[in-house]
Amino acid sequence: QAQLVESGGGLVQFGGSLRLSCTTSGLNLDVYTIGWFRQAPGKGREGVSSINTNIKTTRYADSVKGRFTVSRDNAKDAVYLEMSKLTPEDTAVYYCAAGFPVTTWPNFIGPEEEYDFWGQGTQVTVSS
């Protein structure tokens, strides 16, 4: 059974940094695109960043471009999201997901329905 587990969330001050990890099991990570989504209180889920299998294509939402960096280590079955210059607007539950998104463009990682497997989420809270 495929599982994705996020970790690394927490409370950070305005302007600070965090590194989220997404570890997988029961999943051939080599073939999946991994996306990071987030959901703030009272809002819908937003695609933040994604990285494809060959690590050559990364995508970022306009709201995080230049501040977040996605990477993956297939040998460790892990994907990372380095977040810097955090603001309270980044406060959300962050999810990683695996799938084969096709409806993508440079600043859009694809809709939720194009991702097949999801983690349980990790909370990121940025204080002002």
LUMKOLVEX-822413 format. One record per residue (C-alpha): x, y, z. Coordinates in steps of 0.5 Angstrom, whole numbers. Example, Ala and Ser with C-alpha at 12.3 -4.5 7.8 and 13.67 -1.06 7.14 Angstrom:
! LUMKOLVEX-822413
<pt x="25" y="-9" z="16"/>
<pt x="27" y="-2" z="14"/>
END
This chain:
! LUMKOLVEX-822413
<pt x="0" y="0" z="0"/>
<pt x="3" y="7" z="-2"/>
<pt x="4" y="12" z="4"/>
<pt x="7" y="19" z="4"/>
<pt x="9" y="22" z="10"/>
<pt x="10" y="29" z="11"/>
<pt x="15" y="32" z="17"/>
<pt x="19" y="38" z="18"/>
<pt x="13" y="43" z="20"/>
<pt x="12" y="47" z="26"/>
<pt x="12" y="54" z="28"/>
<pt x="17" y="59" z="25"/>
<pt x="18" y="67" z="26"/>
<pt x="16" y="72" z="20"/>
<pt x="22" y="71" z="15"/>
<pt x="24" y="65" z="17"/>
<pt x="26" y="58" z="14"/>
<pt x="23" y="51" z="14"/>
<pt x="25" y="45" z="11"/>
<pt x="19" y="40" z="9"/>
<pt x="20" y="32" z="8"/>
<pt x="16" y="28" z="4"/>
<pt x="18" y="20" z="5"/>
<pt x="15" y="15" z="1"/>
<pt x="14" y="7" z="2"/>
<pt x="10" y="2" z="-2"/>
<pt x="11" y="7" z="-8"/>
<pt x="16" y="7" z="-14"/>
<pt x="18" y="14" z="-13"/>
<pt x="22" y="14" z="-19"/>
<pt x="16" y="14" z="-24"/>
<pt x="12" y="19" z="-20"/>
<pt x="11" y="27" z="-20"/>
<pt x="11" y="29" z="-13"/>
<pt x="7" y="35" z="-12"/>
<pt x="7" y="40" z="-6"/>
<pt x="0" y="43" z="-4"/>
<pt x="-2" y="47" z="2"/>
<pt x="-9" y="49" z="5"/>
<pt x="-10" y="55" z="10"/>
<pt x="-16" y="56" z="14"/>
<pt x="-22" y="57" z="11"/>
<pt x="-19" y="56" z="4"/>
<pt x="-18" y="51" z="-1"/>
<pt x="-12" y="47" z="-3"/>
<pt x="-7" y="51" z="-7"/>
<pt x="-2" y="47" z="-11"/>
<pt x="5" y="50" z="-9"/>
<pt x="11" y="46" z="-12"/>
<pt x="12" y="40" z="-16"/>
<pt x="18" y="36" z="-19"/>
<pt x="18" y="31" z="-24"/>
<pt x="21" y="24" z="-25"/>
<pt x="28" y="26" z="-28"/>
<pt x="29" y="32" z="-24"/>
<pt x="29" y="37" z="-30"/>
<pt x="22" y="40" z="-29"/>
<pt x="20" y="44" z="-23"/>
<pt x="14" y="48" z="-22"/>
<pt x="12" y="54" z="-17"/>
<pt x="6" y="58" z="-16"/>
<pt x="7" y="65" z="-17"/>
<pt x="6" y="66" z="-9"/>
<pt x="12" y="62" z="-7"/>
<pt x="17" y="63" z="-13"/>
<pt x="24" y="65" z="-11"/>
<pt x="23" y="63" z="-4"/>
<pt x="21" y="56" z="-4"/>
<pt x="26" y="50" z="-7"/>
<pt x="23" y="43" z="-9"/>
<pt x="28" y="37" z="-9"/>
<pt x="28" y="30" z="-9"/>
<pt x="33" y="24" z="-7"/>
<pt x="30" y="18" z="-11"/>
<pt x="35" y="13" z="-7"/>
<pt x="32" y="16" z="-1"/>
<pt x="25" y="15" z="-3"/>
<pt x="24" y="23" z="-1"/>
<pt x="22" y="29" z="-3"/>
<pt x="24" y="36" z="0"/>
<pt x="21" y="43" z="0"/>
<pt x="26" y="48" z="3"/>
<pt x="22" y="54" z="5"/>
<pt x="25" y="61" z="6"/>
<pt x="23" y="68" z="7"/>
<pt x="16" y="66" z="10"/>
<pt x="10" y="70" z="12"/>
<pt x="4" y="69" z="16"/>
<pt x="1" y="68" z="9"/>
<pt x="5" y="61" z="8"/>
<pt x="1" y="59" z="14"/>
<pt x="-3" y="52" z="12"/>
<pt x="-3" y="45" z="13"/>
<pt x="2" y="42" z="7"/>
<pt x="1" y="36" z="4"/>
<pt x="5" y="32" z="-1"/>
<pt x="2" y="28" z="-7"/>
<pt x="4" y="23" z="-12"/>
<pt x="1" y="23" z="-19"/>
<pt x="2" y="24" z="-26"/>
<pt x="-1" y="31" z="-27"/>
<pt x="-2" y="33" z="-35"/>
<pt x="-6" y="39" z="-34"/>
<pt x="0" y="43" z="-32"/>
<pt x="4" y="50" z="-34"/>
<pt x="10" y="53" z="-31"/>
<pt x="6" y="56" z="-25"/>
<pt x="1" y="51" z="-24"/>
<pt x="3" y="44" z="-22"/>
<pt x="-4" y="41" z="-24"/>
<pt x="-11" y="40" z="-20"/>
<pt x="-11" y="35" z="-14"/>
<pt x="-15" y="30" z="-18"/>
<pt x="-9" y="29" z="-22"/>
<pt x="-5" y="26" z="-16"/>
<pt x="-7" y="19" z="-14"/>
<pt x="-3" y="19" z="-7"/>
<pt x="-3" y="24" z="-1"/>
<pt x="0" y="24" z="5"/>
<pt x="-3" y="27" z="12"/>
<pt x="0" y="34" z="12"/>
<pt x="4" y="37" z="16"/>
<pt x="2" y="44" z="20"/>
<pt x="7" y="50" z="18"/>
<pt x="5" y="56" z="22"/>
<pt x="9" y="63" z="21"/>
<pt x="8" y="68" z="27"/>
<pt x="8" y="76" z="25"/>
END
